[in-house]
Amino acid sequence: MRPALAAIESGRYLDAVSELERGLARGGEHPALLHALGIAWYHLKDDRAVEVLRKAAAVRPRDPAIQNSLGNALAAWGQRQQALAAFDRAVAAAPRFGEAHFNRGQLLEAEGKPQPAISAFRAALDCNPAFSLGRVALARCYLSLDQPAIALLEAEPAVRALPDSSPAWDVYGRALAKLGRSEEAAQALARGLDSGDLASAGALASTLADQGRSEEGIAVLERSIRAAGPASLPETGSALLMLRQYVPADSHEPVARAHVEWGEKYASSPPGPSPDLSLEPGMPLRIAYLSPDFRTHSVGYFIEPLLEAHDRHRVHVTCYSDVERPDAATIRMRSLADVWHDTASQDHECFAGQVRAGRHHVVVELAGHTQGNRLVAMAGRLAPVQISYLGYPDTTGVPEMDYRITDRWVDPPGMTEGLHTEALLRVPPPFLCYRPPAEGPPVAMPAAHGADRVTFGSFNSPRKLNGAVVSVWARILREVSSATLYLKGGALGDPATRARLRARFSARGIDGERILLAGHAPTTGDHLACYADVDVALDTFPYGGTTTTCEAFWMGVPVVSLVGGWHSARVGYSLLNAVGLGHLAVFDEDAYVRAAVELARHRAYRLGLRASLRERLLDAPLTAADRLARALEDLYHETAARALERGAVGRGG
């Protein structure tokens, strides 16, 4: 027995197996030998561990160590409920057995049950208050419950006790990021970065991007993907594609190729079974919308009016919601769907099976490569027609995605087809419909200061504040020497991040005192009220704003936008044309500077827009939900009819 235990301790598991099997052959099924053999098989990742440990538990059912080992083995081979029962027996037999409490908590956490997991981790810490990994686990659970302040309290002693622990620094950094302490978060996440941990690399990259350091975030993700090799995850690849949208480039073709490569790597599985469907005269077409953003979110602002406007004689609407934390907007949208499924807890295989069972003619995904997407599931073909729309400004790269919905202003015919793996479906512009928030304040006329005192502003995500944007905005501020620039966005509530951004302007000759910075406002109404202090909104590039541009219109603020050669760089062009301000969408940096300066110098024109732009928006196609709903329904019917006439599924034409 002792040689076998020594072999296990030194990692010589095959030697241990040989020694233990000889011992069992000589002395029968002794529980201690069976237990040790099960542990050896477990470390060898051999499912014989479960069989052997079951025998040990049958001989000695109240032995907590055997039950704990059995629980670990059952969990490793996916038998979670049986594993939980084994851990329950272990802690019932030995209430002070901290390891079993901890393993039980890990299993509950993995099953998406953070509250009972917290109780288990607390029990483990009661047994051993110095067990710092228990505090790391607690912090993770509190983060999943969106309680970052408590998570930070648990993580702080863990990083002091475990200064070399990547998991400890990772959860500590995530908690800091959630609390808006972005600079500290980036430092903590970088300290704990494990090149093989794609999740920690993703957290660091996201935090860097939130500070306006998207290029650095891209470098982090690229290194982690190379280190992971074949084990890299589609989610990490999607995050990299998302960050690449924020960085200026002479051509979008490399980004388009990267999307194709993502599809080849992660989304090339054979299509699943397609249901035998038909279009019955007089019956509505069955469509499905998939999204993790049926909530207070940019996507929600544009999909909610469509759900309400759809003609139920023409389409039957099912929503598959991957929302992790539903809110009031989720409740409203749930009431607008004919059928609603909450699917956030489902893996891709289970999700795909449920959607296929819905027998939809058309499935419309609203996430693209944003967080929580279902592109891997759609790669297996969920319906005769699959469409990407609204939530992502680029191709998906998924071979089985048939179409992408756009308009002729954002994707002019002949310009961007080569950047997409999907065929483009164009609706009369604009390609989306905005619903102004009910809690928005009235338009506020600016204070009666001199005509030469102007505040430029941008409430776009700091992720979009690349070097080219900062340089051009600095040019504008040099031209209008009395002007200030008001920037607002999540990480800008962090003093260190504010100092970093002001330094970028100072390096371009702009006094940091002219840069006014603010973080998130508590409510949508508070956020919109901030436009009272903005005279001219400056759009970011090459990734322009969508929701922020619509919000500026709603609050009477004109927007200057730089038009590029691909979708994410042309949305502002579509939105400005939709409200009759197409002349503020310009095609080079010099024209962008001139347009902003001209607006700054023409106070009377700005005041006229301030007083009329909200009414203009309400009369524009940009808020005409019925118009867009009919156009989309026509496309859904046309594409479904073509697919069913062909009698086969595949790329639309």
C-alpha positions in Angstrom: 0.0 0.0 0.0 2.7 2.5 1.0 4.6 2.1 -2.4 1.4 2.7 -4.2 0.6 5.8 -2.2 4.1 7.1 -2.8 3.7 6.5 -6.5 0.4 8.5 -6.5 2.0 11.4 -4.6 4.9 11.5 -7.1 2.6 11.3 -10.1 3.6 7.8 -11.2 -0.1 6.7 -11.6 0.5 3.7 -13.8 3.0 2.3 -11.3 0.4 2.8 -8.6 -2.2 1.0 -10.6 0.1 -2.0 -11.1 0.9 -2.2 -7.4 -2.7 -1.7 -6.2 -4.1 -4.3 -8.6 -1.6 -6.8 -7.3 -2.6 -6.0 -3.8 -6.3 -6.5 -4.6 -5.6 -9.8 -6.3 -3.9 -11.0 -3.1 -6.3 -9.6 -0.5 -9.7 -9.1 -2.0 -11.7 -5.9 -2.4 -10.2 -3.9 0.5 -11.8 -0.4 0.5 -8.5 1.4 1.1 -6.9 -0.3 -1.9 -10.0 0.3 -4.0 -10.0 4.0 -3.0 -6.3 4.4 -3.9 -6.8 2.6 -7.2 -9.8 4.8 -8.0 -7.7 7.9 -7.4 -5.0 6.6 -9.7 -7.4 5.9 -12.5 -9.0 9.4 -11.9 -5.6 11.1 -12.4 -5.1 9.0 -15.5 -8.5 10.3 -16.8 -9.7 6.8 -17.1 -13.4 6.2 -16.5 -12.6 3.0 -14.6 -12.2 5.4 -11.6 -16.0 5.6 -11.2 -16.4 1.8 -11.2 -13.6 1.2 -8.7 -14.7 4.0 -6.4 -18.3 2.8 -6.4 -17.0 -0.6 -5.2 -15.1 1.2 -2.4 -18.1 3.1 -1.4 -20.3 0.0 -1.4 -17.9 -1.6 1.1 -17.5 1.5 3.2 -20.5 3.8 2.5 -19.9 6.2 5.3 -16.3 6.9 4.6 -16.3 10.7 3.7 -12.9 10.5 1.8 -14.2 7.7 -0.5 -17.5 9.6 -1.1 -15.5 12.8 -1.9 -13.3 11.0 -4.4 -16.3 9.3 -5.9 -18.0 12.7 -6.3 -14.9 14.0 -8.1 -14.9 11.1 -10.5 -18.6 11.3 -11.2 -18.3 15.0 -11.9 -15.4 14.5 -14.2 -17.4 12.1 -16.3 -20.5 14.4 -16.4 -22.7 12.6 -13.9 -23.3 15.8 -11.9 -26.4 14.8 -9.9 -24.8 11.6 -8.7 -21.6 13.5 -7.9 -23.6 16.0 -5.8 -25.2 13.1 -3.9 -21.8 11.7 -3.2 -20.5 15.1 -1.9 -23.7 15.3 0.2 -22.9 11.9 1.8 -19.3 13.0 2.4 -20.3 16.2 4.3 -23.1 14.4 6.2 -20.6 11.8 7.4 -18.0 14.5 8.3 -19.4 18.0 8.6 -15.9 19.5 9.1 -14.6 18.0 5.9 -13.8 21.3 4.1 -12.5 19.7 0.9 -15.9 18.0 0.3 -17.7 21.3 1.0 -15.4 23.0 -1.5 -15.9 20.3 -4.2 -19.6 20.5 -3.7 -19.5 24.2 -4.2 -17.5 23.9 -7.4 -20.0 21.5 -8.8 -22.9 23.8 -7.9 -21.1 26.8 -9.4 -20.5 24.8 -12.6 -24.2 24.1 -12.8 -25.0 27.8 -12.7 -26.2 27.8 -9.1 -24.1 30.5 -7.4 -26.2 31.0 -4.3 -26.1 27.4 -3.0 -22.4 27.3 -4.2 -21.7 30.3 -1.9 -23.2 28.4 1.1 -20.9 25.4 0.3 -17.8 27.6 -0.1 -18.7 29.4 3.2 -18.8 26.0 4.9 -15.4 25.1 3.5 -14.0 28.3 4.9 -15.7 27.7 8.3 -13.6 24.4 8.4 -10.4 26.3 7.3 -10.5 30.1 7.4 -7.0 30.2 5.8 -8.3 28.3 2.7 -7.7 31.2 0.2 -9.0 29.3 -2.9 -12.3 29.2 -1.2 -12.3 33.0 -1.1 -11.4 33.0 -4.8 -14.4 30.8 -5.5 -16.7 32.9 -3.4 -15.6 36.0 -5.3 -16.4 34.3 -8.6 -19.9 33.5 -7.4 -20.5 37.0 -6.2 -19.4 38.3 -9.6 -21.8 36.0 -11.3 -24.5 37.5 -9.1 -23.4 41.0 -10.2 -22.2 41.9 -6.7 -18.7 43.1 -7.4 -18.2 45.0 -4.2 -18.6 41.8 -2.1 -16.5 39.9 -4.7 -13.7 42.4 -4.1 -13.9 42.0 -0.4 -13.4 38.2 -0.8 -10.7 38.5 -3.5 -8.5 41.0 -1.6 -7.3 38.7 1.1 -6.9 35.9 -1.5 -4.4 37.9 -3.6 -2.5 38.8 -0.5 -2.3 35.1 0.6 -1.7 33.8 -3.0 0.4 36.4 -4.8 1.3 34.0 -7.5 -2.2 32.7 -8.2 -3.6 33.5 -11.6 -7.2 32.7 -10.6 -7.0 35.0 -7.5 -5.7 37.9 -9.6 -8.2 37.2 -12.3 -11.2 37.4 -10.1 -9.8 40.4 -8.3 -9.2 42.2 -11.6 -12.7 41.4 -12.8 -14.3 42.8 -9.6 -12.3 46.0 -10.0 -13.4 46.3 -13.6 -17.0 45.9 -12.6 -16.6 48.6 -10.1 -15.2 51.0 -12.7 -11.6 50.9 -11.4 -10.3 50.2 -14.9 -6.6 51.0 -14.5 -6.3 48.9 -11.3 -8.3 46.2 -13.0 -6.0 46.1 -16.0 -2.9 45.9 -13.8 -4.4 43.0 -11.7 -5.6 41.1 -14.8 -2.2 41.5 -16.4 -0.4 40.2 -13.3 -2.6 37.2 -13.2 -2.7 36.5 -16.9 -2.1 32.8 -17.7 -1.3 32.5 -21.4 -3.2 29.3 -21.5 -6.3 30.7 -19.9 -8.5 32.2 -22.7 -11.0 33.6 -20.3 -8.5 35.6 -18.3 -7.0 36.9 -21.6 -10.5 37.9 -22.7 -11.1 39.8 -19.4 -7.8 41.7 -19.7 -8.4 42.5 -23.4 -11.9 43.8 -22.6 -10.6 46.0 -19.8 -7.9 47.4 -22.0 -10.4 48.2 -24.7 -12.7 49.9 -22.2 -9.9 52.3 -21.5 -9.5 53.1 -25.2 -6.6 50.7 -25.6 -8.2 48.3 -28.1 -4.9 47.8 -30.0 -3.4 46.4 -26.8 -6.4 44.2 -26.2 -6.0 42.8 -29.7 -2.4 41.9 -29.0 -3.4 40.1 -25.7 -6.0 38.0 -27.5 -3.8 37.2 -30.4 -1.1 35.9 -28.1 -3.5 33.8 -26.1 -5.0 32.3 -29.2 -1.6 31.3 -30.5 -0.7 29.8 -27.1 -3.9 27.8 -27.0 -3.5 26.5 -30.5 -6.2 23.9 -31.3 -7.7 24.4 -27.9 -8.7 28.0 -28.6 -12.3 28.9 -28.2 -14.8 30.4 -30.6 -15.8 33.0 -27.9 -12.2 34.2 -27.8 -12.1 34.4 -31.6 -15.3 36.4 -31.6 -13.9 38.8 -29.0 -10.9 39.4 -31.2 -13.0 40.1 -34.3 -15.1 42.5 -32.3 -12.0 44.5 -31.1 -10.7 44.7 -34.7 -13.7 46.8 -35.6 -12.4 49.6 -33.5 -9.0 50.0 -35.2 -8.4 52.2 -38.3 -7.2 50.4 -41.4 -6.7 51.3 -45.1 -8.8 48.3 -46.1 -11.4 46.1 -44.4 -10.3 43.0 -46.4 -8.0 41.6 -43.7 -10.9 41.8 -41.2 -13.2 40.1 -43.7 -10.7 37.3 -44.2 -10.4 36.9 -40.4 -14.2 36.4 -40.2 -13.9 33.7 -42.9 -11.1 32.0 -41.0 -13.2 32.1 -37.8 -16.0 30.4 -39.7 -13.7 27.7 -41.2 -12.3 27.0 -37.7 -15.3 27.0 -35.5 -18.4 26.9 -37.7 -17.8 24.3 -40.4 -19.8 21.4 -38.8 -22.2 19.6 -41.1 -25.8 21.0 -41.2 -28.2 19.3 -38.8 -31.5 17.7 -40.0 -33.8 20.2 -41.6 -37.5 19.8 -40.9 -39.9 19.1 -43.7 -41.6 22.5 -43.9 -44.1 24.1 -46.3 -45.7 27.5 -46.8 -49.4 27.0 -46.3 -51.7 29.7 -47.9 -53.1 32.0 -45.4 -50.9 30.9 -42.5 -48.2 33.1 -41.0 -44.6 32.5 -41.7 -42.8 31.1 -38.6 -39.8 33.3 -37.7 -37.5 33.2 -34.8 -35.3 35.9 -33.3 -32.2 34.9 -31.3 -30.5 37.3 -28.9 -28.7 37.7 -25.6 -29.8 41.3 -25.6 -33.6 41.3 -25.1 -33.0 43.9 -22.4 -32.0 47.5 -21.7 -29.3 47.4 -24.4 -28.6 49.0 -27.8 -30.1 46.0 -29.6 -33.2 46.2 -27.4 -33.9 49.8 -28.5 -34.1 48.7 -32.1 -35.7 45.2 -31.9 -38.6 46.1 -29.4 -40.5 48.3 -31.9 -40.2 45.6 -34.6 -41.6 42.9 -32.3 -44.5 45.2 -31.6 -45.0 46.2 -35.3 -44.9 42.8 -36.9 -48.2 41.8 -38.6 -49.3 38.6 -36.9 -51.3 37.6 -40.0 -48.0 37.5 -41.9 -45.5 36.2 -39.3 -45.6 34.2 -36.1 -42.8 35.4 -33.8 -40.7 33.2 -31.4 -37.9 34.7 -29.3 -35.0 32.7 -27.9 -33.6 34.8 -25.1 -30.1 34.3 -23.8 -30.5 37.2 -21.4 -28.7 36.3 -18.1 -30.3 39.1 -16.1 -33.7 40.0 -17.3 -35.0 43.6 -16.7 -38.1 45.7 -17.4 -37.3 45.8 -21.1 -37.1 42.0 -21.1 -40.5 41.8 -19.6 -41.9 44.2 -22.2 -40.4 42.2 -25.1 -41.6 38.9 -23.7 -45.1 40.3 -23.9 -44.6 41.2 -27.6 -43.6 37.7 -28.7 -46.0 34.9 -29.7 -43.7 32.4 -28.0 -40.8 33.1 -25.7 -38.0 30.7 -24.6 -35.4 31.5 -21.9 -32.3 29.7 -23.2 -29.3 31.3 -21.4 -28.4 28.2 -19.5 -28.4 25.9 -22.5 -25.3 24.7 -24.3 -25.1 25.1 -28.1 -26.3 21.5 -28.8 -29.3 21.7 -26.5 -30.1 25.2 -27.9 -29.9 24.0 -31.5 -32.2 21.1 -30.8 -34.9 23.4 -29.2 -34.8 25.8 -32.1 -35.0 23.1 -34.7 -38.0 21.7 -32.8 -39.7 25.0 -33.3 -39.9 24.3 -37.0 -39.2 27.9 -38.1 -39.1 28.9 -41.7 -36.6 31.8 -40.9 -34.2 32.2 -38.0 -32.8 35.7 -37.5 -29.8 36.1 -35.2 -29.2 39.5 -33.6 -25.8 39.2 -32.0 -23.1 38.4 -34.6 -19.8 38.2 -32.8 -20.8 40.0 -29.7 -20.8 38.3 -26.3 -23.3 35.5 -25.8 -23.8 34.8 -29.6 -25.1 31.5 -31.0 -23.1 31.4 -34.2 -21.7 28.0 -33.4 -25.2 26.6 -33.1 -26.3 28.3 -36.4 -23.4 26.6 -38.1 -25.4 23.4 -37.8 -28.4 24.9 -39.7 -31.5 25.6 -37.6 -33.9 26.6 -40.3 -34.2 26.7 -44.1 -33.3 30.4 -44.0 -30.8 31.9 -41.6 -30.2 35.7 -41.4 -27.8 37.9 -39.5 -29.2 41.3 -38.5 -28.8 44.4 -36.3 -26.4 43.5 -33.4 -23.1 43.3 -35.2 -21.7 45.6 -38.0 -20.0 42.9 -40.1 -20.2 39.5 -41.7 -20.4 36.5 -39.4 -18.1 34.3 -41.5 -20.5 31.4 -40.9 -20.9 29.3 -44.1 -24.5 28.4 -43.2 -25.6 32.0 -42.7 -27.6 32.8 -45.8 -28.2 36.5 -45.6 -27.4 39.7 -43.9 -29.9 42.6 -43.7 -28.7 46.1 -44.5 -29.6 49.1 -46.8 -28.1 50.8 -49.8 -26.6 53.7 -47.8 -24.6 51.4 -45.4 -23.7 48.8 -48.0 -24.0 50.4 -51.5 -24.6 47.7 -54.2 -21.2 46.6 -55.6 -19.2 48.0 -52.7 -19.2 45.6 -49.8 -20.5 42.2 -51.2 -16.9 40.9 -51.3 -16.6 41.6 -47.5 -19.4 39.2 -46.6 -19.9 35.5 -46.6 -23.7 36.2 -46.6 -25.8 37.5 -49.5 -27.0 41.0 -48.7 -30.7 41.8 -48.3 -31.4 45.5 -48.6 -34.4 47.2 -47.1 -35.4 50.8 -47.9 -33.1 52.8 -45.7 -32.5 53.1 -42.9 -32.0 49.4 -42.1 -33.2 49.8 -38.5 -35.8 51.5 -36.4 -35.2 53.5 -33.2 -37.6 53.9 -30.4 -36.8 56.8 -28.2 -36.8 56.0 -24.5 -39.9 56.9 -22.6 -37.9 58.4 -19.7 -36.0 60.9 -21.9 -36.1 64.5 -20.7 -37.3 67.4 -22.9 -34.8 69.0 -25.2 -32.8 71.6 -23.3 -31.7 74.8 -25.0 -28.1 75.7 -24.3 -27.1 78.3 -21.8 -26.9 81.9 -23.1 -23.1 82.0 -23.5 -21.2 83.7 -26.3 -21.4 82.3 -29.8 -17.7 81.4 -29.7 -18.1 79.0 -26.7 -18.9 75.6 -27.9 -18.8 72.1 -26.4 -18.2 69.2 -28.7 -19.2 65.8 -27.4 -19.1 62.1 -28.0 -20.9 59.5 -25.8 -19.6 56.6 -27.8 -17.8 53.7 -26.0 -14.2 54.6 -25.1 -13.3 51.4 -27.0 -13.7 53.5 -30.2 -11.2 56.2 -29.1 -8.3 55.1 -31.3 -5.4 57.3 -32.1 -6.8 58.6 -35.4 -10.0 59.7 -33.6 -8.0 61.5 -30.9 -5.8 63.2 -33.5 -8.7 64.5 -35.6 -10.6 65.7 -32.5 -7.5 67.5 -31.4 -7.3 69.3 -34.8 -10.9 70.5 -34.2 -10.1 71.8 -30.8 -7.1 73.7 -32.2 -9.3 75.3 -34.8 -11.9 76.3 -32.2 -9.6 77.5 -29.5 -12.4 78.3 -27.0 -14.2 74.9 -27.3 -14.2 72.0 -24.9 -14.7 68.3 -25.6 -17.1 66.3 -23.4 -16.6 62.6 -23.5 -18.7 60.1 -21.5 -18.5 56.4 -21.1 -18.1 53.6 -18.6 -14.4 53.5 -17.9 -14.2 57.3 -18.0 -15.4 57.3 -14.4 -12.0 56.0 -13.3 -9.6 58.7 -12.4 -6.5 56.9 -13.7 -8.2 56.2 -17.0 -9.3 59.9 -17.3 -5.7 61.0 -16.7 -4.5 58.6 -19.4 -6.9 60.0 -21.9 -6.2 63.6 -21.1 -2.5 62.8 -21.6 -3.2 61.6 -25.1 -4.8 64.9 -25.9 -1.9 66.8 -24.2 0.5 65.0 -26.4 -1.3 66.6 -29.4 -1.2 70.1 -27.9 -4.6 70.2 -26.2 -4.7 71.3 -22.6 -6.2 68.5 -20.5 -8.5 71.0 -18.8 -10.4 71.3 -22.1 -11.3 67.6 -22.0 -14.4 67.0 -19.8 -14.9 63.4 -18.9 -17.7 61.4 -17.2 -18.6 57.8 -16.5 -21.9 56.1 -16.7 -25.0 58.0 -15.6 -27.3 56.2 -13.2 -30.3 56.1 -15.4 -31.2 56.5 -19.1 -32.9 59.8 -18.3 -29.7 61.1 -16.5 -27.7 60.0 -19.5 -29.8 61.8 -22.0 -29.9 64.9 -19.9 -26.1 65.2 -20.4 -26.8 66.2 -24.0 -27.9 69.6 -22.7 -24.2 70.3 -22.3 -23.3 69.3 -25.9 -23.5 71.6 -28.9 -22.1 69.3 -31.6 -21.7 65.6 -31.4 -18.6 64.0 -33.0 -19.0 60.5 -34.3 -16.1 58.0 -33.9 -14.5 56.2 -36.8 -14.0 53.7 -38.3 -16.6 52.2 -36.0 -19.3 54.8 -35.8 -22.2 55.1 -33.3 -25.7 53.9 -33.8 -27.6 54.3 -30.5 -25.5 57.3 -29.5 -26.3 59.0 -32.8 -30.0 58.4 -32.4 -29.9 59.7 -28.9 -28.1 62.8 -30.0 -30.9 63.4 -32.6 -33.5 62.9 -29.9 -31.9 65.5 -27.7 -31.6 68.0 -30.6 -27.8 67.7 -31.1 -26.4 67.4 -34.7 -23.8 64.8 -35.4 -20.7 64.9 -37.7 -19.8 61.5 -39.1 -16.8 60.3 -41.2 -17.9 57.8 -43.9 -15.7 54.9 -44.7 -15.8 51.9 -47.1 -17.5 49.2 -45.0 -20.6 48.8 -42.9 -19.4 49.8 -39.4 -17.9 53.0 -41.0 -21.1 54.0 -42.8 -24.0 53.6 -40.3 -23.8 57.3 -39.5 -24.2 58.1 -43.2 -27.5 56.1 -43.2 -28.8 57.7 -39.9 -27.9 61.3 -41.0 -29.6 60.8 -44.4 -32.7 59.4 -42.6 -33.2 62.7 -40.8 -32.2 65.0 -43.7 -28.7 65.8 -42.4 -26.7 63.9 -45.0 -24.4 66.9 -45.5 -22.9 66.2 -42.0 -21.7 62.8 -43.2 -18.4 63.5 -44.9 -15.8 61.4 -46.7 -12.3 62.5 -45.4 -10.7 63.8 -42.3 -10.3 67.3 -43.6 -14.0 67.5 -44.4 -14.8 66.1 -41.0 -12.8 68.9 -39.3 -14.4 71.6 -41.5 -17.9 70.3 -40.9 -17.4 70.3 -37.1 -15.8 73.8 -37.2 -18.6 75.2 -39.3 -21.2 73.9 -37.0 -19.4 75.4 -34.1 -19.4 78.8 -35.8 -23.0 78.9 -36.8 -24.9 79.2 -33.5 -28.2 80.1 -35.1 -28.2 77.0 -37.3 -27.4 74.8 -34.3 -30.2 76.4 -32.3 -32.6 75.8 -35.1 -31.7 72.1 -35.1 -31.9 72.0 -31.3 -35.5 73.1 -31.6 -36.6 71.0 -34.6 -34.5 67.8 -34.6 -36.7 65.8 -32.2 -39.7 66.4 -34.4 -37.7 65.7 -37.5 -36.7 62.3 -36.0 -40.3 61.4 -35.2 -41.3 62.2 -38.8 -38.4 60.3 -40.3 -38.3 56.7 -41.5 -35.8 56.1 -38.7 -38.7 55.8 -36.2 -41.2 54.2 -38.6 -41.5 50.7 -37.2 -44.5 49.7 -39.3 -42.6 50.6 -42.5 -39.5 48.5 -41.6 -41.6 45.6 -40.3 -43.4 45.3 -43.6 -40.2 45.4 -45.5 -38.6 42.7 -43.3 -41.7 40.5 -43.6 -41.5 40.8 -47.3 -37.9 39.7 -47.3 -38.7 36.8 -44.9 -41.4 35.5 -47.1 -39.4 35.9 -50.3 -36.3 34.1 -48.9 -38.4 31.3 -47.3 -40.3 30.8 -50.6 -37.0 30.5 -52.5 -35.5 28.1 -50.1 -38.5 25.9 -50.0 -38.9 25.9 -53.8 -35.3 24.7 -54.1 -36.1 21.9 -51.7 -32.7 22.3 -50.1 -31.0 24.4 -47.6 -27.9 26.4 -48.2 -26.5 29.8 -49.1 -29.2 32.2 -50.4 -28.9 33.8 -53.7 
